């Protein structure tokens, strides 16, 4: 019930953005005498399939997703400060299975830079990630097991480094000395050592290096492809076991408001042990995590 209320709240917030008047938008655009540049988009995606007496078979399904993606960028003289906020949540329902979430993320990313050369910056960056609600895995009998919740996990990564920034659509930041904090606030998950923490502890500290890369390109008129890559290597424990998070998103604009979006995210996390049952034997391993989202909906950009 709480997850449904969250989805409804975010849907209302998303629809309220579409009701903004052109006058308010033009007034905001007129403010050009500030070092701040604020822009973003609100997206609502809907996916639905229904079958009745369909000879080939099929499962009725419905999915709804809300995504808020905002940028708050500051630039003055040699200094720049880029901030990105991403909030996404979605649920899907299949006949006989009920509602299950298919997206749940809160991402805050900040990059402070001082210009060293034409495209090079000395930087200090911070990245924070968590989620809103509890997440579950389901067995063949539809029995669920808790595997995550709000601030379980939460990740905070920060450190000094340097960046190559050709434009807002192409940048790479490298931090050779990056601290990473993993937080597991849920007692039951902390007690079993989820996400790499020592059983009974609620946190994990790592020290290593990180790489963050972003590249967005227009591949056709009204069609763009976005790539996001995050890498982290822990110097202290098991160097070479690299955390990798790669996302690729395709945006297809139909008209001013209607879009078709598709995305896939791949995560390799050595600290995330995922239960796997083979020949009746269940064991936990670090497995490749895959998430796919596809849908048509409304996108409001400002």
DOTORMI-530530 format. One record per residue (C-alpha): x, y, z; residue number from 1. Coordinates in pm, 1 decimal, padded with zeros to 6 digits. Layout:
# residues N
+----------+----------+----------+-----+
|       px |       py |       pz |  nr |
+----------+----------+----------+-----+
|        X |        Y |        Z | NUM |
...
+----------+----------+----------+-----+
END
This chain:
# residues 302
+----------+----------+----------+-----+
|       px |       py |       pz |  nr |
+----------+----------+----------+-----+
|  00000.0 |  00000.0 |  00000.0 |   1 |
|  00283.6 |  00240.6 |  00087.1 |   2 |
|  00449.3 |  00175.7 | -00249.2 |   3 |
|  00123.8 |  00242.2 | -00433.8 |   4 |
|  00078.4 |  00570.7 | -00246.0 |   5 |
|  00434.9 |  00667.1 | -00335.0 |   6 |
|  00371.5 |  00595.2 | -00702.5 |   7 |
|  00045.7 |  00796.6 | -00695.7 |   8 |
|  00223.4 |  01088.2 | -00525.5 |   9 |
|  00500.1 |  01091.2 | -00783.9 |  10 |
|  00247.6 |  01064.4 | -01068.1 |  11 |
|  00060.1 |  01366.9 | -00930.7 |  12 |
|  00387.9 |  01556.9 | -00903.0 |  13 |
|  00473.5 |  01462.8 | -01259.0 |  14 |
|  00135.7 |  01569.0 | -01397.0 |  15 |
|  00155.5 |  01897.0 | -01205.8 |  16 |
|  00472.1 |  01980.5 | -01399.0 |  17 |
|  00281.3 |  01949.6 | -01727.3 |  18 |
|  00028.7 |  02206.6 | -01604.6 |  19 |
|  00286.0 |  02485.4 | -01574.4 |  20 |
|  00190.9 |  02787.5 | -01776.9 |  21 |
|  00402.6 |  02912.9 | -02069.6 |  22 |
|  00424.0 |  03250.6 | -01896.7 |  23 |
|  00601.1 |  03098.0 | -01597.3 |  24 |
|  00841.7 |  02916.5 | -01828.9 |  25 |
|  00920.7 |  03228.5 | -02030.0 |  26 |
|  00978.1 |  03426.9 | -01710.8 |  27 |
|  01232.2 |  03170.9 | -01590.6 |  28 |
|  01403.7 |  03170.5 | -01929.5 |  29 |
|  01440.1 |  03546.8 | -01914.2 |  30 |
|  01673.6 |  03525.2 | -01615.6 |  31 |
|  02005.2 |  03503.4 | -01798.3 |  32 |
|  02214.5 |  03719.3 | -01563.7 |  33 |
|  02292.2 |  03438.8 | -01320.8 |  34 |
|  02582.4 |  03191.3 | -01309.6 |  35 |
|  02328.3 |  02916.6 | -01242.9 |  36 |
|  02178.2 |  02709.6 | -01524.1 |  37 |
|  01885.1 |  02492.8 | -01417.6 |  38 |
|  01715.5 |  02246.3 | -01650.2 |  39 |
|  01556.5 |  01905.0 | -01639.6 |  40 |
|  01270.0 |  01683.4 | -01739.4 |  41 |
|  00972.5 |  01504.2 | -01586.2 |  42 |
|  00872.9 |  01178.2 | -01752.5 |  43 |
|  00570.1 |  00954.7 | -01706.9 |  44 |
|  00579.1 |  00617.0 | -01884.4 |  45 |
|  00288.7 |  00375.7 | -01923.3 |  46 |
|  00305.2 |  00019.6 | -02054.5 |  47 |
|  00000.7 | -00204.0 | -02090.8 |  48 |
| -00093.1 | -00534.2 | -02255.0 |  49 |
| -00423.8 | -00719.3 | -02240.4 |  50 |
| -00544.4 | -01054.1 | -02379.6 |  51 |
| -00887.9 | -01210.5 | -02404.5 |  52 |
| -00945.6 | -01551.6 | -02566.7 |  53 |
| -00609.9 | -01510.6 | -02740.1 |  54 |
| -00520.4 | -01842.1 | -02901.8 |  55 |
| -00144.6 | -01794.5 | -02861.9 |  56 |
| -00179.6 | -01708.8 | -02492.9 |  57 |
| -00054.4 | -01409.8 | -02300.5 |  58 |
| -00047.2 | -01244.0 | -01959.7 |  59 |
| -00228.3 | -00918.0 | -01884.9 |  60 |
|  00014.4 | -00658.2 | -01753.0 |  61 |
|  00031.9 | -00291.7 | -01661.3 |  62 |
|  00331.8 | -00078.2 | -01569.9 |  63 |
|  00369.0 |  00285.0 | -01466.0 |  64 |
|  00695.7 |  00472.9 | -01415.0 |  65 |
|  00778.8 |  00827.9 | -01306.5 |  66 |
|  01120.8 |  00986.8 | -01354.1 |  67 |
|  01246.4 |  01329.2 | -01245.3 |  68 |
|  01585.6 |  01425.5 | -01389.1 |  69 |
|  01717.2 |  01771.7 | -01291.8 |  70 |
|  02047.8 |  01953.0 | -01345.8 |  71 |
|  02168.2 |  02246.1 | -01135.0 |  72 |
|  02488.3 |  02380.9 | -01290.9 |  73 |
|  02700.6 |  02673.7 | -01177.3 |  74 |
|  02977.7 |  02837.2 | -01379.5 |  75 |
|  03174.5 |  03152.8 | -01302.5 |  76 |
|  03526.8 |  03237.5 | -01417.8 |  77 |
|  03745.1 |  02926.5 | -01365.3 |  78 |
|  03497.4 |  02754.8 | -01134.7 |  79 |
|  03216.2 |  02517.8 | -01224.2 |  80 |
|  02980.5 |  02311.6 | -01009.4 |  81 |
|  02758.0 |  02053.1 | -01178.9 |  82 |
|  02478.3 |  01887.9 | -00981.1 |  83 |
|  02236.2 |  01622.2 | -01100.9 |  84 |
|  01930.6 |  01484.4 | -00918.7 |  85 |
|  01753.5 |  01172.7 | -01045.4 |  86 |
|  01443.3 |  01034.4 | -00875.0 |  87 |
|  01267.6 |  00739.1 | -01032.9 |  88 |
|  00997.8 |  00498.8 | -00924.0 |  89 |
|  00776.7 |  00248.9 | -01102.0 |  90 |
|  00557.9 | -00053.0 | -01048.8 |  91 |
|  00425.4 | -00326.4 | -01274.0 |  92 |
|  00135.0 | -00565.9 | -01233.1 |  93 |
|  00091.3 | -00902.2 | -01398.2 |  94 |
| -00221.4 | -01113.1 | -01378.9 |  95 |
| -00201.4 | -01336.6 | -01072.3 |  96 |
|  00118.0 | -01177.5 | -00935.3 |  97 |
|  00003.3 | -00839.9 | -00805.4 |  98 |
|  00205.0 | -00520.9 | -00800.7 |  99 |
|  00584.6 | -00530.9 | -00793.2 | 100 |
|  00824.2 | -00241.8 | -00827.0 | 101 |
|  01036.7 | -00224.3 | -01141.7 | 102 |
|  01229.5 |  00094.7 | -01066.3 | 103 |
|  01328.8 |  00264.1 | -00741.0 | 104 |
|  01621.6 |  00504.6 | -00720.6 | 105 |
|  01739.3 |  00828.8 | -00569.8 | 106 |
|  02066.0 |  00957.7 | -00716.0 | 107 |
|  02248.8 |  01277.3 | -00620.8 | 108 |
|  02565.4 |  01359.8 | -00812.7 | 109 |
|  02788.8 |  01665.1 | -00759.5 | 110 |
|  03110.6 |  01767.3 | -00936.8 | 111 |
|  03307.9 |  02076.5 | -00833.3 | 112 |
|  03571.0 |  02178.6 | -01086.9 | 113 |
|  03847.2 |  02435.1 | -01137.4 | 114 |
|  03964.4 |  02487.2 | -01495.3 | 115 |
|  04322.7 |  02369.8 | -01556.3 | 116 |
|  04328.1 |  02374.4 | -01939.2 | 117 |
|  04080.7 |  02410.1 | -02225.4 | 118 |
|  03893.2 |  02087.0 | -02152.1 | 119 |
|  04062.2 |  01975.7 | -01828.1 | 120 |
|  03950.4 |  02037.4 | -01469.5 | 121 |
|  04077.3 |  01972.5 | -01120.4 | 122 |
|  03774.7 |  01822.2 | -00947.6 | 123 |
|  03613.4 |  01702.6 | -00628.6 | 124 |
|  03310.4 |  01483.6 | -00674.1 | 125 |
|  03043.9 |  01319.5 | -00459.4 | 126 |
|  02779.8 |  01063.7 | -00550.5 | 127 |
|  02494.0 |  00937.4 | -00332.5 | 128 |
|  02250.0 |  00659.4 | -00422.1 | 129 |
|  01965.7 |  00487.8 | -00238.8 | 130 |
|  01599.3 |  00393.0 | -00284.0 | 131 |
|  01254.2 |  00465.2 | -00141.2 | 132 |
|  01094.6 |  00133.2 | -00051.6 | 133 |
|  01158.5 | -00230.3 |  00029.5 | 134 |
|  01261.9 | -00467.7 | -00246.3 | 135 |
|  01193.5 | -00840.5 | -00262.4 | 136 |
|  01296.9 | -01147.9 | -00453.4 | 137 |
|  01027.6 | -01401.9 | -00541.2 | 138 |
|  01047.8 | -01778.8 | -00575.3 | 139 |
|  00842.5 | -02004.9 | -00801.6 | 140 |
|  00563.7 | -02015.9 | -00542.1 | 141 |
|  00551.0 | -01633.4 | -00534.7 | 142 |
|  00695.1 | -01631.2 | -00181.6 | 143 |
|  00890.6 | -01312.2 | -00127.0 | 144 |
|  01218.7 | -01250.0 |  00055.0 | 145 |
|  01337.7 | -00904.8 |  00162.5 | 146 |
|  01658.5 | -00806.0 | -00017.0 | 147 |
|  01667.7 | -00425.0 |  00017.6 | 148 |
|  01492.5 | -00122.8 |  00169.3 | 149 |
|  01533.9 |  00252.9 |  00211.4 | 150 |
|  01899.1 |  00325.8 |  00296.8 | 151 |
|  01971.2 | -00045.5 |  00270.5 | 152 |
|  02175.6 | -00005.7 |  00075.4 | 153 |
|  02281.8 |  00356.5 |  00042.5 | 154 |
|  02612.4 |  00445.1 | -00121.3 | 155 |
|  02823.0 |  00757.7 | -00076.6 | 156 |
|  03134.8 |  00793.9 | -00290.7 | 157 |
|  03357.3 |  01102.0 | -00289.5 | 158 |
|  03709.8 |  01215.2 | -00360.8 | 159 |
|  03943.4 |  01453.0 | -00547.2 | 160 |
|  04046.2 |  01395.0 | -00905.6 | 161 |
|  04056.6 |  01538.6 | -01254.7 | 162 |
|  03812.7 |  01552.3 | -01543.4 | 163 |
|  03802.1 |  01587.6 | -01918.7 | 164 |
|  03490.1 |  01780.8 | -02019.9 | 165 |
|  03444.6 |  01852.2 | -02388.9 | 166 |
|  03082.3 |  01959.9 | -02339.7 | 167 |
|  02780.6 |  01894.1 | -02120.1 | 168 |
|  02725.2 |  01582.9 | -02334.1 | 169 |
|  03074.1 |  01434.5 | -02299.1 | 170 |
|  03274.5 |  01419.4 | -01978.7 | 171 |
|  03497.2 |  01177.6 | -01787.4 | 172 |
|  03597.6 |  01218.2 | -01422.3 | 173 |
|  03871.4 |  01008.7 | -01260.9 | 174 |
|  03943.5 |  01003.2 | -00888.8 | 175 |
|  04252.9 |  00800.2 | -00792.5 | 176 |
|  04178.4 |  00849.3 | -00420.6 | 177 |
|  03807.4 |  00789.6 | -00362.4 | 178 |
|  03632.2 |  00690.2 | -00040.6 | 179 |
|  03317.9 |  00479.3 | -00061.0 | 180 |
|  03070.9 |  00428.6 |  00224.0 | 181 |
|  02803.8 |  00158.1 |  00209.2 | 182 |
|  02512.8 |  00197.5 |  00452.5 | 183 |
|  02270.0 | -00082.7 |  00543.7 | 184 |
|  02012.9 |  00063.3 |  00785.1 | 185 |
|  01780.8 | -00238.1 |  00789.2 | 186 |
|  01865.8 | -00462.1 |  01086.8 | 187 |
|  01765.2 | -00792.0 |  00925.0 | 188 |
|  01978.6 | -00722.0 |  00617.7 | 189 |
|  02272.5 | -00596.9 |  00825.4 | 190 |
|  02259.3 | -00907.8 |  01044.5 | 191 |
|  02313.6 | -01137.4 |  00745.0 | 192 |
|  02592.5 | -00922.4 |  00601.1 | 193 |
|  02409.0 | -00791.3 |  00294.4 | 194 |
|  02597.0 | -00569.0 |  00048.6 | 195 |
|  02936.0 | -00660.6 |  00189.6 | 196 |
|  02898.8 | -00533.8 |  00548.1 | 197 |
|  03025.4 | -00745.4 |  00836.2 | 198 |
|  02721.7 | -00930.2 |  00982.5 | 199 |
|  02571.7 | -00715.0 |  01256.3 | 200 |
|  02729.6 | -00392.7 |  01129.3 | 201 |
|  02543.9 | -00121.4 |  00941.5 | 202 |
|  02830.5 |  00020.7 |  00737.0 | 203 |
|  03127.7 | -00060.9 |  00516.2 | 204 |
|  03420.4 |  00165.8 |  00431.1 | 205 |
|  03623.5 |  00123.3 |  00113.9 | 206 |
|  03913.2 |  00322.5 | -00028.2 | 207 |
|  04009.9 |  00306.0 | -00392.5 | 208 |
|  03971.1 |  00472.5 | -00729.2 | 209 |
|  03667.4 |  00565.6 | -00934.3 | 210 |
|  03574.8 |  00661.5 | -01287.6 | 211 |
|  03254.5 |  00834.9 | -01396.0 | 212 |
|  03180.9 |  00888.6 | -01764.9 | 213 |
|  02886.7 |  01042.2 | -01950.6 | 214 |
|  02824.3 |  01056.7 | -02324.6 | 215 |
|  02507.9 |  01161.7 | -02506.2 | 216 |
|  02475.5 |  01174.3 | -02883.8 | 217 |
|  02196.5 |  01249.5 | -03131.7 | 218 |
|  02181.7 |  00949.9 | -03365.3 | 219 |
|  01891.4 |  01082.7 | -03574.5 | 220 |
|  01642.6 |  01366.7 | -03575.1 | 221 |
|  01459.1 |  01360.7 | -03239.4 | 222 |
|  01645.6 |  01043.3 | -03136.8 | 223 |
|  01926.4 |  01053.4 | -02879.4 | 224 |
|  02135.5 |  00788.6 | -02704.5 | 225 |
|  02270.2 |  00840.5 | -02350.8 | 226 |
|  02554.7 |  00638.3 | -02196.9 | 227 |
|  02652.2 |  00645.5 | -01826.7 | 228 |
|  02942.4 |  00443.4 | -01685.3 | 229 |
|  03056.9 |  00417.8 | -01321.9 | 230 |
|  03357.4 |  00210.2 | -01208.9 | 231 |
|  03506.6 |  00163.8 | -00862.9 | 232 |
|  03803.3 | -00044.5 | -00747.1 | 233 |
|  03876.4 | -00107.6 | -00379.2 | 234 |
|  04247.6 | -00081.9 | -00296.4 | 235 |
|  04205.1 | -00234.8 |  00051.3 | 236 |
|  04022.0 | -00561.4 | -00019.4 | 237 |
|  04030.3 | -00774.6 | -00333.6 | 238 |
|  04181.6 | -00522.5 | -00577.9 | 239 |
|  04069.4 | -00613.0 | -00925.1 | 240 |
|  03711.7 | -00690.3 | -00818.4 | 241 |
|  03568.7 | -00385.0 | -00988.7 | 242 |
|  03221.8 | -00247.4 | -00925.3 | 243 |
|  03073.0 | -00153.3 | -01262.2 | 244 |
|  02744.6 |  00020.8 | -01341.3 | 245 |
|  02659.3 |  00088.9 | -01706.3 | 246 |
|  02335.5 |  00242.9 | -01832.4 | 247 |
|  02227.6 |  00311.7 | -02187.8 | 248 |
|  01906.0 |  00503.2 | -02256.6 | 249 |
|  01733.3 |  00570.5 | -02587.4 | 250 |
|  01504.2 |  00873.8 | -02613.7 | 251 |
|  01269.9 |  00910.3 | -02912.7 | 252 |
|  01068.6 |  01230.2 | -02935.9 | 253 |
|  00730.6 |  01199.3 | -03108.8 | 254 |
|  00620.5 |  01558.9 | -03050.1 | 255 |
|  00659.9 |  01832.0 | -02789.5 | 256 |
|  00529.1 |  01615.0 | -02505.4 | 257 |
|  00505.0 |  01253.4 | -02622.3 | 258 |
|  00818.8 |  01037.0 | -02607.9 | 259 |
|  00918.0 |  00673.7 | -02636.0 | 260 |
|  01196.1 |  00573.6 | -02397.6 | 261 |
|  01396.8 |  00254.4 | -02365.6 | 262 |
|  01676.4 |  00179.7 | -02123.0 | 263 |
|  01894.5 | -00097.8 | -01989.5 | 264 |
|  02121.8 | -00096.4 | -01684.1 | 265 |
|  02391.8 | -00354.2 | -01609.3 | 266 |
|  02555.0 | -00375.8 | -01264.8 | 267 |
|  02841.2 | -00594.1 | -01147.9 | 268 |
|  02873.9 | -00551.5 | -00769.4 | 269 |
|  03117.9 | -00788.0 | -00593.2 | 270 |
|  02955.6 | -00702.1 | -00257.5 | 271 |
|  02599.0 | -00787.8 | -00361.6 | 272 |
|  02540.1 | -01157.9 | -00301.0 | 273 |
|  02228.2 | -01275.1 | -00485.4 | 274 |
|  02054.3 | -01603.9 | -00407.1 | 275 |
|  02047.3 | -01852.0 | -00694.7 | 276 |
|  01884.2 | -02197.0 | -00694.5 | 277 |
|  02033.0 | -02467.8 | -00916.8 | 278 |
|  01907.8 | -02828.2 | -00901.7 | 279 |
|  01728.8 | -02752.9 | -00577.0 | 280 |
|  02037.7 | -02610.7 | -00407.0 | 281 |
|  02031.3 | -02239.8 | -00314.0 | 282 |
|  02354.7 | -02044.4 | -00282.3 | 283 |
|  02453.4 | -01678.0 | -00302.6 | 284 |
|  02684.2 | -01532.9 | -00565.7 | 285 |
|  02781.3 | -01201.3 | -00716.9 | 286 |
|  02574.7 | -01207.1 | -01035.7 | 287 |
|  02529.0 | -00965.7 | -01323.2 | 288 |
|  02227.5 | -00746.7 | -01244.8 | 289 |
|  02012.8 | -00642.1 | -01541.2 | 290 |
|  01726.3 | -00392.3 | -01551.8 | 291 |
|  01527.5 | -00300.7 | -01863.9 | 292 |
|  01260.0 | -00035.5 | -01907.1 | 293 |
|  01058.4 |  00044.9 | -02218.5 | 294 |
|  00751.6 |  00259.6 | -02252.6 | 295 |
|  00571.1 |  00548.3 | -02414.4 | 296 |
|  00459.4 |  00849.8 | -02221.9 | 297 |
|  00481.2 |  01220.4 | -02155.7 | 298 |
|  00798.4 |  01421.1 | -02104.9 | 299 |
|  00805.5 |  01783.5 | -01993.3 | 300 |
|  01140.8 |  01959.3 | -02034.9 | 301 |
|  01240.4 |  02297.7 | -01897.6 | 302 |
+----------+----------+----------+-----+
END
